[in-house]
């Protein structure tokens, strides 16, 4: 069974950092296109970053230079390192296996000003 479980969210001050974790099971994270999305209150879900099996990464302009998507193949885990956080980064963050369209349950990130 393909499953994703996120963790690592929390409350942080503006300018701070968090690392989100997305643990995969039932498939090798390294073989799939993996993506992070986020959804702020009363706003649609938005794409923020993608990691391809070959290692290529792509970012939305709103997070480019501040966020880094990566994976640990041995742990079958996807990460999102978030630096220089801003209040507008406040949202529920989701990881997705793009190929199977499987989503995690989400983890809340709140950035205080």
C-alpha positions, 0 to 999 in steps of 0.5 A, spaced: 500 500 500 502 506 497 502 511 503 505 518 505 506 521 512 508 528 513 511 531 520 516 536 522 511 542 522 510 547 527 510 554 530 516 558 528 518 566 528 519 570 522 526 568 519 526 561 522 527 555 519 523 548 519 525 541 516 519 537 513 519 530 513 515 525 508 516 518 510 514 513 504 512 506 504 509 501 499 514 504 494 521 507 493 521 514 493 527 515 489 523 512 483 517 517 483 516 524 482 515 527 488 512 534 490 510 538 495 504 543 496 501 547 501 494 550 502 493 556 506 486 558 509 481 560 504 486 559 499 487 553 493 492 548 494 499 551 491 505 547 488 511 549 491 517 544 489 518 537 485 524 532 485 525 528 479 528 521 480 534 523 476 535 529 482 532 535 478 529 540 482 524 545 481 521 550 485 515 556 485 518 563 485 515 564 492 520 559 495 526 559 490 532 560 494 529 559 501 526 552 500 530 545 498 527 539 496 531 533 497 530 525 499 534 520 503 533 513 499 536 509 505 530 512 509 525 512 503 524 519 505 522 526 502 524 532 505 523 540 505 528 544 508 525 551 509 529 557 511 528 564 512 520 563 513 515 569 512 508 569 515 506 568 508 509 561 508 503 559 513 499 553 511 498 546 511 504 542 507 503 536 503 507 531 500 505 527 494 507 521 490 505 525 483 505 518 479 500 515 483 497 521 486 498 519 493 497 524 498 500 525 505 495 527 511 499 534 511 502 538 517 501 545 519 506 550 519 505 557 522 510 563 522 509 568 526 511 575 525 
